[in-house]
Amino acid sequence: MLPNVDDQAALAPRWPASPFPGLRPFRITASEDESLIFYGRNRAKDEILARLNSSHLVFVVGPSGCGKSSLLKVGVIPALEAGLLTHAGANWRTAEMRPGDRPVRNLACALAALAADADTNDASDQFYEILRSDESGIWLAAETLAPRAAPKPLLILIDQFEEVFGSQISAQSESKLLLELIVAFWAKPHPNLFLVVTMRTDFLEQCANFPKLADAINATLFMTPVLRDSELKSVISLPPEPYHGMVEPKLVEAIVKDTPSEIGYNPDHLPLMQHALSWLWNDAIAAAGLANSPPQPDAPAPSQPIVLTHDRYMAHGGLKGILNEHADELLARRSERERRIAQVVFTRLSERDENRYRRSPASATVLASLADCEAAELESVVSVFADPNVCFLDRRPSANGAGELIDVSHESLIRQWDKLRGWADEEAEKVRRFRELAASAGQWQHHARSPSFLKRGADLAVWRQWWRSENPTTEWAKRYKLNRTGKPAAAEPVALSKEYLDESHKRVVRERASIGAVAAAVLIVVGVVLAAIPVTNIKTEKAALLTTRYETAAARGIDLINSEDPNLALLLALAFLAVC
């Protein structure tokens, strides 16, 4: 019996539009299956499956850019759905979550997505209450979704687990609760539920602060290995073949050389490589006049194969050069206002924590507010950088489908696009400086606004110039939790800091007026004394010398008064009077 048309459509390969995804991780959607262009990870995939065969929790860790998310989304999950975890079967239900700003709420949403024939919002609320009310909440939720009596395997992928330590968390209690729920599940796993967690290795230190979590990670850890040269060659050369394309062997060797493992390993090389290959592919099909109808595996081959060449790769600066040229060119094409909006957007979505860079997703509403633009203006900018042929920005629904979250597609963009890294560094310095100023203002308030704690002189001038240049706002401060002082009675830090600088300036002006008047009076007295010196032949030369010195001191005193440092003017005048 032949399969019907619907069955044939379901079984037909869903080839992606391009053989290379660019900066973002590989993924599977309703229209595209990027497992068809995913190579080089069979060894790692098999090892994770082996761990899932013996444990219901696996922590997949590795440096940013090593391909953890792609390995799971288009490697491990399709393997599970193909029945390769034999004791669990092939009838899997899977869901994915990121901690975001509300980790437990987002876990509840992921659980609700696994519920068959249920209102997602109602189910999410119910699971949220279960998770909040019992430390075994994950186990109880799993029992509701897939009772032990009927083997129906469930998988939840908790991606970007390091977000639980981020500044975007709206309530730290949610982060702590998620950690406790995972530890409880590790101690007592449900037979039908599996959790796979991805995390950057540079956040293992934070995990060590929670002993039980550290125990769970030690027992379930999978360290994502770096691709070997042979695996890397397949990642580069095999994806274009079904698309009637090829990569020059010389280019393959050059990229392998530019992405070394062992001592020379750089975690950004893999995403930079995918972006460079994607850019070279689009460049090649445009040169062939096929931009409007790119070659596809299920379409007739073009008259000439699409060839990615070593010369084009080198002419545009290799891995990093291609990224910077592409990003700078996109930005340069925007209007001046659009470039300003883009700077606000990328700066908001990027964060530097000490010397570590990471993403910080935000809603379109927040971005429009920060950029002081209309939704349509924001969309005109975001759509350019989120285009499938660019993939610098990622868009996804927020928890419960309430609006849209916009995110940088990968941390490597922050580190390797020179302009964005500069913006992130400038923003980090602005945050550091504001915290320093807010601390001084807090001390001033704590000591009953004593004038002794006000700034003055050159220090005040520098801070006033900084404030005029940076213009910190309450909305900006909320992003970094700078609007929190920990004391309910304390003033809002942005307003308090501005008042602190204003009061410092007012005090200097008052001091300048009073002390300056005294200094001026002393200088006048000196002038009178000099005028009273008898002019004789013997003293004429001395009088002329003293007069010249007086005029110089007077001019210097006036400069000091006008430069808001009247104390030095007074000291100068008194010293000169003593000499006279």
URQUIPE-V137550 format. One record per backbone hydrogen bond with DSSP energy under -1.0 kcal/mol. NH is the residue of the N-H (numbers start at 1). CO is the residue of the C=O. Records with the same first field share a line. If there is no record, write none. Layout:
NH = CO / CO
This chain:
8 = 4
9 = 5
10 = 6
11 = 7
12 = 8
15 = 13
29 = 32
33 = 14
34 = 27
36 = 33
37 = 34
38 = 35
45 = 41
46 = 42
47 = 43
48 = 44
49 = 45
50 = 46
51 = 47
52 = 48
53 = 49
54 = 51
55 = 51
58 = 195
59 = 220
60 = 197
61 = 222
62 = 199
66 = 63
71 = 67
72 = 68
73 = 69
74 = 70
76 = 71
77 = 72
79 = 75
80 = 76
81 = 77
82 = 78
83 = 80
84 = 79
86 = 84
88 = 85
92 = 90
93 = 153
95 = 155
97 = 157
106 = 102
107 = 103
108 = 104
109 = 105
110 = 106
111 = 107
112 = 108
113 = 109
114 = 111
115 = 112
123 = 119
124 = 120
125 = 121
126 = 122
127 = 123
128 = 124
129 = 125
130 = 126
131 = 127
132 = 128
133 = 129
134 = 130
137 = 134
140 = 136
141 = 137
142 = 138
143 = 139
144 = 140
145 = 141
146 = 142
150 = 147
152 = 150
154 = 192
155 = 93
156 = 194
157 = 95
158 = 196
159 = 97
161 = 198
163 = 160
164 = 161
165 = 162
166 = 163
169 = 166
170 = 101
174 = 171
176 = 172
177 = 173
178 = 174
179 = 175
180 = 176
181 = 177
182 = 178
183 = 179
184 = 180
185 = 181
186 = 182
187 = 183
188 = 184
193 = 190
194 = 154
195 = 56
196 = 156
197 = 58
198 = 158
199 = 60
201 = 62
203 = 200
204 = 201
207 = 203
208 = 204
209 = 206
210 = 207
214 = 210
215 = 211
216 = 212
217 = 213
218 = 214
219 = 215
220 = 216
222 = 59
224 = 61
232 = 228
233 = 229
234 = 230
235 = 231
236 = 232
237 = 233
238 = 234
241 = 238
244 = 241
245 = 240
246 = 306
248 = 308
252 = 248
253 = 249
254 = 250
255 = 251
256 = 252
257 = 253
258 = 254
264 = 261
265 = 262
269 = 266
272 = 268
273 = 269
274 = 270
275 = 271
276 = 272
277 = 273
278 = 274
279 = 275
280 = 276
281 = 277
282 = 278
283 = 279
284 = 280
285 = 281
286 = 282
287 = 283
288 = 284
289 = 286
290 = 285
299 = 296
306 = 244
308 = 246
313 = 309
314 = 310
315 = 311
316 = 312
317 = 314
318 = 313
321 = 317
322 = 318
323 = 319
324 = 320
325 = 321
326 = 322
327 = 323
328 = 324
329 = 325
330 = 326
331 = 327
332 = 328
333 = 329
334 = 331
339 = 335
340 = 336
341 = 337
342 = 338
343 = 339
344 = 340
345 = 341
346 = 342
347 = 343
348 = 344
349 = 345
351 = 358
353 = 356
356 = 353
358 = 351
360 = 349
362 = 406
364 = 404
367 = 363
368 = 364
369 = 365
370 = 366
371 = 367
373 = 368
378 = 374
379 = 375
380 = 376
381 = 377
382 = 378
383 = 379
385 = 381
386 = 382
390 = 387
391 = 387
392 = 385
393 = 385
394 = 407
396 = 405
398 = 403
401 = 398
402 = 399
403 = 401
405 = 396
406 = 362
407 = 394
409 = 392
413 = 410
415 = 411
416 = 412
417 = 413
421 = 417
422 = 418
423 = 419
424 = 420
425 = 421
426 = 422
427 = 423
428 = 424
429 = 425
430 = 426
431 = 427
432 = 428
433 = 429
434 = 430
435 = 431
436 = 432
437 = 433
438 = 434
439 = 435
440 = 436
441 = 437
442 = 438
443 = 439
444 = 440
445 = 441
446 = 442
447 = 443
448 = 445
449 = 444
450 = 447
453 = 450
454 = 451
460 = 456
461 = 457
462 = 458
463 = 459
464 = 460
465 = 461
466 = 462
467 = 463
468 = 464
469 = 465
470 = 466
471 = 467
477 = 473
478 = 474
481 = 478
482 = 477
484 = 481
490 = 487
496 = 492
497 = 493
498 = 494
499 = 495
500 = 496
501 = 497
502 = 498
503 = 499
504 = 500
505 = 501
506 = 502
507 = 503
508 = 504
509 = 505
510 = 506
511 = 507
512 = 508
513 = 509
514 = 510
515 = 511
516 = 512
517 = 513
518 = 514
519 = 515
520 = 516
521 = 517
522 = 518
523 = 519
524 = 520
525 = 521
526 = 522
527 = 523
528 = 524
529 = 525
530 = 526
531 = 527
532 = 528
533 = 530
536 = 534
540 = 536
543 = 539
544 = 540
545 = 541
546 = 542
547 = 543
548 = 544
549 = 545
550 = 546
551 = 547
552 = 548
553 = 549
554 = 550
555 = 551
556 = 552
557 = 553
558 = 554
559 = 555
560 = 556
561 = 557
562 = 558
563 = 559
564 = 561
565 = 560
569 = 565
570 = 566
571 = 567
572 = 568
573 = 569
574 = 570
575 = 571
576 = 572
577 = 573
578 = 574
579 = 575
580 = 576
